[in-house]
Amino acid sequence: MSDYLEFRLLKYILAVAETLNFTRAAQRLFLAQPSLSKQIRDLEIDIKFPLFERSRDGIRVTNAGRIVIAYASNTLRERDEMLSMARAVHLGEVRPLRLGFSSFINANLLQTFRQSYEEMFPGCEIQLASGDPMLILQRLNQRRLDCAVLTMPIDTGVYNVQQIAQSPLAVCMRSDDTLANRARLDIQEVADRIKIFRDPELHPLAHSRLVEMFSDVGIPLHLEHSARTSSDIQWMVKAGYGLALVDQLLPLESGLITRPMAGINWTTDTAFVHQSRADHIALPFIERFLQEDWKNLHRKKPASSSVRPQQLKLLI
């Protein structure tokens, strides 16, 4: 069966499923009804199960047919999206992808995203915009941005959210701190020294989650100093205002180190976010690739628990 015939048959199957009538489906497809019926019947013989049950009262989709019809719908939609995207790239009609991000997003993750997007859609531009998470979400709502890379949690009732990276949280301290000699830290012992946090107003949902994490291990969160950027957090740690929890993969300024925590699995999670009503032509492609990459990442079994965690590589 040729690829062309396969796509054509998927279109035929979908038309019959939507009309539940071979005559009306044939009219929609500009085919003779006997020809359509024969091609569907030949396919059912070939795959060795029926897609439709015929009776005097009409036709209905079989349970097995529902699976094939769902595949046909997704495949034809993705084919149409692919052709539209390729045509837009050819004509130079793809507008810049406006991507927002917060200062707490790993810069290497953004760089990988940007390079991969440009490789996937040659000649298509990305325009970056940094800002506080709440501001970025506001711009998404106002359609001033097409998408964003933000730390989780994000309200999935309002936005399409696809997790793309996960990295352990670690305790950030000065290199000359007495704790620097330890390989791992007990959160119960160091909690009262963790006093520097991201400003709760920047991302209220993330701060609420952090409070819950502390509460789960029976520790109150002592927020004495708040920061609006990762650089501010590192400066406060260097200045001796306390310890901080940071992404273990965060590039550190000189004079700072991180140490993992023993016995708990706290992570910083990063997501690709866009409005459900977003209309940039590239978004369906980006989302599908990110979903597949995230699945592939979790299918791989880690070789060792001591392996240094890696951020997800996008669109590869």
C-alpha positions, -999 to +999 in steps of 0.1 A: +000+000+000+015+033-010+018+062+014-005+082-009-031+055-008-028+052+030-035+089+035-064+087+011-079+058+029-076+075+062-096+104+047-122+080+034-125+062+068-130+096+086-157+107+062-177+075+067-173+078+105-185+114+105-215+108+083-223+072+092-235+069+057-216+056+026-236+077+002-232+110+020-195+102+026-190+095-011-207+128-020-184+147+003-154+129-012-166+133-048-165+095-053-190+069-065-206+052-036-198+017-048-161+026-052-159+040-016-177+010-002-153-014-020-122+004-009-133+003+028-143-033+025-109-042+009-091-024+037-111-043+063-102-076+046-065-065+045-064-056+082-086-086+092-111-067+113-142-045+106-142-008+110-179-005+105-209-027+112-235-025+084-272-032+090-306-021+075-307+006+101-274+021+089-238+017+100-220+021+133-183+023+142-169-008+158-147-006+189-117-014+169-128+011+143-128+038+169-091+034+174-084+036+137-106+066+133-088+084+162-055+077+145-069+089+111-081+121+126-048+129+144-027+119+114-047+139+089-046+169+112-009+167+117-004+163+079-024+194+073-005+213+099+028+201+085+019+212+050+007+246+062+039+251+082+061+241+053+042+264+029+045+293+054+083+287+057+086+286+020+068+319+015+085+335+045+052+340+062+061+326+097+060+355+121+086+356+149+078+333+178+075+355+209+089+335+238+088+347+274+108+334+303+116+342+339+150+349+354+150+316+372+150+296+340+183+279+332+199+298+304+213+266+288+177+254+284+167+285+266+197+284+243+190+248+234+154+257+227+163+286+205+189+267+185+166+237+180+137+259+168+159+276+143+172+243+130+136+229+128+122+260+110+151+276+091+149+313+087+122+316+114+130+340+142+125+338+179+120+370+200+128+365+237+113+385+265+122+381+302+101+391+331+085+380+364+064+348+359+031+367+367+040+394+341+048+367+315+015+350+321-003+383+318+014+389+285+003+355+273-033+363+283-030+396+263-015+377+233+016+398+235+036+366+238+029+333+220+045+309+246+068+308+276+093+287+295+084+290+332+089+271+365+060+250+376+033+248+389+012+266+363-026+265+363-035+238+337-071+249+337-060+281+319-029+272+300-015+243+280+014+231+302+040+206+290+068+198+314+102+198+297+128+196+325+133+185+360+163+191+382+170+185+420+169+214+444+202+218+463+214+240+491+234+270+479+262+282+503+295+300+503+325+278+495+340+285+529+309+274+548+314+247+574+287+226+555+308+226+524+328+196+536+297+174+536+286+153+506+249+156+515+229+177+540+201+168+563+173+193+558+163+191+594+198+204+604+201+232+579+165+244+576+169+272+600+197+286+579+177+286+547+165+321+548+167+334+512+139+327+488+124+339+456+099+367+462+065+350+468+047+376+447+067+365+416+051+331+414+025+326+442+017+290+431+054+280+433+058+296+467+027+278+480+042+245+468+075+252+485+057+259+518+039+226+514+072+208+508+087+222+540+055+214+559+056+178+546+089+172+564+077+190+595+097+222+591+084+258+589+097+280+561+117+309+574+115+336+547+137+365+559+151+377+526+134+376+492+149+381+457+135+388+423+163+372+403+187+343+406+216+367+407+201+385+437+198+352+455+234+344+449+245+378+460+226+374+493+242+340+499+277+354+492+270+384+515+262+360+543+224+366+547+218+328+548+215+297+526+191+293+497+175+265+477+185+266+440+184+244+409+213+220+412+222+228+375+222+265+380+256+281+369+271+295+401+291+326+407+326+322+421+328+316+458+295+296+459+288+258+459+257+236+462+251+205+482+223+180+476+199+170+504+197+135+518+164+116+520+141+140+501+134+144+465+127+181+460+129+193+424+125+224+403+103+216+373+102+236+341+073+238+316+065+250+281+034+271+285+009+287+260-027+298+259-052+272+247-063+298+221-028+306+209-026+308+172+011+307+162+015+282+134+046+265+150+030+258+184+015+224+176+048+211+163+068+224+193+043+208+217+043+174+201+081+172+200+083+183+236+057+157+247+077+130+229+110+141+243+096+141+278+082+106+273+115+094+259+134+109+288+113+089+313+115+057+294+152+056+300+163+040+332+190+059+350+223+041+352+229+052+388+213+074+414+246+093+416+245+103+379+243+141+376+209+151+365+205+167+330+181+192+317+159+180+289+172+186+254+144+202+233+133+193+198+161+168+191 
